[in-house]
């Protein structure tokens, strides 16, 4: 019983310290109760941190946007259901594994576009 109390208190302290951060893009966490796990005599509730998501918008050329649809079709044919946001996040993970030189080379190949919303006519 004491071990569960210590774990819970440390998780709460971790969640509080993460949520105290006010920097933009900081990850805040909440403790979420999962369904009880039955271990013999008693049921134990697990508390796991929940990561808050951030909504953002961006601009990209039509050719790049259509690549998202193409990649979704490739995934569907492979038997994997994937969302647009999941594809973009997977791309970020792949870019994060590149060396600095390879990352610079890849970024240099990307077409520079004007950002922001178009003016109303």
Phi, psi and omega in degrees: 000319180294325180297318179297321179295317180296318180296316181297315180296321180291324178293321178295317179298320179296317180295319179295318181293325179289323182281345178284344180290132182249005180292146179297134179085003179291147181268119177260148182235153173234153175270129183241132178279127175266167177299147184295141174264132180268119178235085177074254189275316189247157173258139184243130175270130177263140175252124179235144179290140177254129181270128176285143178260156182241130176267140180211165176231155181207169181244140177211154178294155180302323181297320178290321180296322179291334176295330177298314178297320178297316180293325177297321178295320178299317179295319179299317179296332178275359178086019181244121175274124184224145178264162180302316181295325179293321177296316180295319178294322178297320177299321178296320179295321178294316178297325179295339181270353181284155173289163181299318181296316181291323177296315178299319180295318180294316179297323180296334181280345182282135179293131177281129180235159177283127182268166178100176181274144177292150179286147178287144180261000000 
